């Protein structure tokens, strides 16, 4: 059976809700060009959503600044043990100053919990890389994220101590690492001792359209990637202000061009988590990419109510054949989390931890049969 036939296998449960075909998603993840789009929902509760800051009757600018301060404080905490020794005292002092206004007693526990979730997710992504068939697709997985925190970088840094893979953050250089989107086209191969073969090394590429807390604007209007949080990081504000500055606007569209090109490739798959497509630029690009018949998109909703919000943000009344918007009630109970509302009613959620289990809970041999 070809991909197109297998893709539309759905299992109808006894409650008449169509159950999503998890096995097919895993098969795609192993055999196609795999891309992830990760949004701000994946860093909760360490970093609240923008709605948390806007709910205090703040202006967009005030909400942006509060969010940026919170992300900066959390990122400093995440990087405490890998920041440059010369910056240690300055980082701690700045971190403490920001945390005075944005922290609570549970902050450190929340940061540790979120970091662990990211680390477990990256481990599973790497397993997909190791078992991918390089004769079918390149051994590269792209992670696009609009988050400018440093949870993913920290997770990758720890995993590189004992895992064998290449981390591509789009930079070139040694002392001054300069971001250039052309670097995402590179691949690295291991050459035999006698130059008798080339073996492509697994590569994980991280693309951050909204910038990062360790990105600094250079004197030549380039972006320098630092090893610690910088005083004035290059970040695109999430409330529609990204068009107000040419420098940021150029970067934003340069990174989105990478996103568009990857989704336009043959045999591509996009898995979305923690992202509701309120960013109109990204929503527009996804809609355009869905015209590629070989692209398959899987958007996982945090809650049942998010499904309609996402479709509305995408400007869709129904899903095209190569788009799946999956609510928690369409998944088996072991792949979702039970929550309780203030009124005592129960509901189910789906986050990056659930996605990790969904991708991990199968033998790789079974998927490659």
C-alpha positions in Angstrom: 0.0 0.0 0.0 1.4 3.4 -0.9 1.7 6.4 1.4 -1.4 8.0 0.2 -3.6 5.0 1.0 -2.0 4.4 4.4 -2.3 8.0 5.4 -6.1 7.9 5.5 -6.5 4.8 7.7 -8.6 6.0 10.7 -9.9 3.9 13.5 -13.4 4.8 14.7 -13.9 4.3 18.4 -17.0 3.2 20.3 -17.7 6.9 21.2 -17.9 7.7 17.4 -14.9 9.9 17.6 -12.4 9.3 14.8 -9.2 8.0 16.4 -6.0 9.4 14.9 -3.7 6.8 13.2 -0.6 7.1 15.4 1.2 4.2 13.7 1.1 6.1 10.4 2.6 9.2 12.0 5.5 7.2 13.3 6.0 5.6 9.9 6.2 9.0 8.3 8.6 10.3 11.0 11.0 7.4 10.2 10.8 7.6 6.4 10.3 11.2 5.4 11.9 14.6 5.8 11.0 15.4 9.3 10.3 19.0 10.6 9.0 20.2 13.9 7.4 23.6 14.7 7.5 24.3 18.4 5.6 27.2 20.0 5.4 29.0 23.3 3.0 26.4 24.8 5.9 23.9 25.2 7.8 26.2 27.7 4.8 26.6 30.1 4.8 26.7 33.1 8.4 28.0 33.3 7.5 30.8 30.9 3.8 31.9 30.8 2.0 32.6 27.6 1.7 36.1 26.3 -2.0 36.1 27.3 -0.8 36.0 31.0 1.0 39.3 30.6 -1.7 40.9 28.5 -4.4 39.9 31.0 -3.1 42.5 33.4 -4.4 45.4 31.2 -1.0 46.1 29.9 -0.3 47.6 26.5 1.3 45.4 23.8 4.6 47.1 24.4 4.4 46.6 28.2 3.3 42.9 27.7 6.2 42.3 25.3 8.7 43.8 27.8 7.4 41.7 30.7 7.5 38.5 28.6 11.0 39.4 27.4 12.2 40.0 31.0 10.7 36.6 32.1 12.4 34.7 29.2 15.7 36.4 29.9 15.6 35.5 33.6 14.6 31.9 32.9 17.3 31.6 30.2 19.9 32.8 32.6 18.8 30.2 35.1 18.9 27.5 32.5 22.5 28.4 31.4 24.0 29.0 34.8 26.4 26.1 34.6 27.5 26.6 31.0 27.9 30.4 30.8 31.3 31.9 30.4 33.2 32.1 33.6 33.9 35.8 33.0 30.1 36.5 32.7 29.1 34.4 35.7 28.7 37.2 38.3 27.1 39.6 35.8 24.6 36.9 34.7 23.7 36.0 38.2 23.2 39.6 39.3 21.1 40.4 36.3 19.1 37.2 36.7 18.4 37.9 40.4 17.3 41.5 39.5 14.8 40.3 36.9 13.6 37.4 39.0 12.7 39.7 41.9 9.7 40.9 39.9 8.8 37.9 37.8 9.5 34.9 40.0 7.7 32.8 42.6 8.6 29.9 44.9 7.9 27.3 42.2 10.0 29.0 39.4 13.1 26.7 39.8 11.0 23.5 39.9 9.1 24.7 36.8 12.3 25.4 35.0 13.7 21.9 35.8 10.5 20.2 34.8 10.3 22.0 31.5 14.0 21.4 30.8 13.5 17.7 31.5 10.5 17.6 29.1 12.6 19.1 26.3 15.5 16.8 27.0 13.3 13.7 26.8 11.8 15.0 23.5 15.2 15.6 21.9 16.3 12.1 22.9 13.4 10.6 21.0 14.1 12.9 18.0 17.7 11.7 18.0 16.5 8.1 18.0 14.4 8.8 14.9 17.5 10.3 13.3 19.7 7.3 14.1 17.2 4.9 12.6 16.2 6.9 9.6 17.0 5.3 6.2 19.5 7.7 4.6 18.9 6.0 1.2 15.4 7.5 1.3 15.9 10.9 2.9 18.8 12.9 4.3 19.7 12.3 8.0 18.6 15.7 9.1 15.7 16.9 11.3 14.7 20.5 11.5 13.3 22.1 14.6 11.7 25.4 14.0 10.7 27.4 17.1 9.3 30.8 17.7 10.5 30.6 21.3 13.5 32.7 22.1 14.3 30.9 25.4 17.3 28.5 25.5 15.7 25.2 26.7 16.4 23.4 23.4 20.0 24.6 23.2 20.6 23.5 26.8 19.1 20.1 26.2 21.2 19.6 23.1 24.4 20.8 24.8 23.9 18.1 27.5 23.1 15.4 25.0 26.1 16.1 22.9 28.3 14.8 25.7 27.3 11.2 25.1 25.3 11.2 21.8 26.8 11.2 18.3 25.2 13.9 16.1 25.8 17.2 14.6 24.0 20.3 15.9 23.5 23.0 13.3 22.3 26.4 14.6 23.0 28.1 11.3 26.3 29.7 12.5 29.8 30.0 11.1 32.9 31.0 13.0 34.8 30.2 16.1 35.2 33.2 18.5 32.6 35.2 16.6 29.8 32.8 15.4 27.7 34.6 12.8 24.3 33.4 11.8 23.7 32.7 8.1 20.7 30.8 6.8 22.9 29.4 4.0 24.5 27.2 6.7 21.3 25.2 7.0 22.1 23.7 3.6 25.2 21.9 4.9 25.6 18.3 5.7 28.5 16.5 7.5 29.8 13.0 6.6 32.2 10.7 8.2 35.0 9.6 5.8 36.5 6.1 6.1 40.2 5.9 7.1 41.1 4.9 3.6 38.7 7.4 2.0 36.7 4.4 0.8 33.2 5.5 1.9 31.2 8.5 3.2 28.6 8.0 6.0 26.3 11.0 6.6 26.2 12.0 10.2 22.8 12.6 11.8 22.2 16.4 12.0 19.7 18.3 14.1 19.1 21.8 12.8 17.6 24.5 15.0 15.9 27.5 13.2 14.6 30.4 15.3 12.5 32.9 13.3 11.8 35.1 16.3 15.4 35.3 17.5 17.0 34.1 20.7 18.2 35.4 24.1 21.8 34.7 23.1 21.7 36.5 19.8 23.4 39.9 19.5 23.4 42.4 16.8 26.9 42.9 15.3 28.5 46.0 14.0 28.0 45.0 10.4 24.3 44.4 10.9 24.8 40.7 11.3 23.7 38.4 14.1 26.3 36.9 16.5 25.4 33.8 18.5 26.9 34.0 22.0 27.3 31.4 24.7 25.3 33.4 27.3 22.3 35.6 27.5 23.1 39.0 26.1 22.0 42.4 27.3 20.0 43.4 24.2 19.0 40.2 22.5 17.8 40.0 18.9 14.2 39.0 19.3 11.0 39.5 17.3 8.1 40.5 19.5 5.1 38.2 19.4 2.4 40.8 19.2 2.6 41.8 15.6 5.4 44.3 16.0 7.9 42.4 13.8 7.5 44.7 10.9 8.6 47.9 12.6 12.4 47.4 12.2 14.1 46.6 9.0 16.9 44.6 10.6 14.6 42.3 12.5 12.2 42.2 9.6 14.9 40.9 7.2 16.0 38.2 9.7 12.3 37.2 10.3 11.7 36.7 6.6 15.0 35.0 6.0 14.3 32.4 8.6 10.7 31.9 7.3 12.2 31.4 3.8 14.0 28.4 5.2 10.7 27.2 6.7 9.0 27.5 3.3 11.7 25.8 1.4 11.8 22.8 3.7 8.0 22.3 3.5 8.1 22.6 -0.3 10.5 19.6 -0.6 9.3 16.2 -1.6 8.4 13.7 1.1 8.2 16.3 3.9 6.4 16.0 7.2 5.7 18.8 9.7 4.7 18.1 13.3 3.4 21.1 15.3 3.2 21.3 19.1 2.5 24.3 21.4 1.7 26.6 18.5 -1.7 28.1 17.7 -0.8 30.0 14.5 -1.6 33.5 15.8 1.5 34.5 13.8 -0.1 35.5 10.5 3.1 35.2 8.5 3.7 31.6 9.6 0.0 30.7 9.1 0.1 32.1 5.6 3.2 30.1 4.8 1.7 26.9 6.0 -1.4 27.4 3.9 0.8 28.0 0.9 2.8 24.8 1.7 -0.3 22.7 2.0 -0.6 22.9 -1.8 2.4 20.6 -1.9 0.7 17.2 -2.2 3.7 15.4 -0.8 3.7 17.4 2.4 1.9 16.0 5.5 1.2 18.2 8.5 0.2 17.1 12.0 -0.9 19.8 14.4 -1.4 18.7 18.0 -3.8 20.7 20.1 -3.3 21.3 23.8 -7.0 21.0 24.5 -10.2 20.2 22.7 -11.2 23.9 22.3 -7.9 24.7 20.6 -8.8 22.8 17.5 -11.3 25.4 16.3 -9.0 28.2 17.3 -6.2 26.8 15.1 -8.5 26.3 12.1 -9.7 29.8 12.5 -6.2 31.2 12.7 -5.3 29.3 9.6 -8.4 30.7 7.9 -9.8 27.1 7.3 -13.3 25.8 7.9 -12.1 22.2 7.3 -8.8 20.3 7.0 -7.3 19.7 3.6 -6.4 16.0 2.9 -2.8 16.5 3.9 -3.5 18.4 7.2 -4.4 16.8 10.5 -5.4 18.9 13.5 -5.5 16.5 16.3 -7.4 17.2 19.6 -6.7 15.1 22.7 -10.0 13.3 22.5 -8.8 11.7 19.2 -6.0 10.0 20.9 -5.8 6.9 23.2 -5.9 7.7 26.9 -2.2 6.8 27.4 -1.2 9.6 25.1 -2.9 12.4 26.9 -3.0 13.9 30.4 -6.1 14.2 32.6 -6.7 17.7 34.0 -9.3 19.0 36.5 -11.0 22.4 36.2 -11.8 24.6 39.2 -15.4 23.4 39.1 -14.2 19.8 39.4 -14.9 18.7 35.8 -12.2 16.7 34.1 -10.7 17.2 30.6 -7.7 16.0 28.7 -4.6 17.9 27.5 -1.7 17.1 25.1 1.8 18.6 25.4 5.3 17.9 24.4 5.6 15.1 27.0 2.7 13.3 25.4 4.2 13.8 21.9 7.4 12.3 23.2 5.6 9.2 24.4 3.6 9.0 21.2 6.8 8.9 19.1 8.7 6.7 21.4 6.1 4.0 22.2 6.9 1.6 19.4 9.8 -0.6 18.2 11.7 0.9 15.3 11.9 -2.5 13.7 8.1 -2.5 13.5 8.1 0.8 11.8 10.6 -0.2 9.1 8.8 -3.4 8.1 
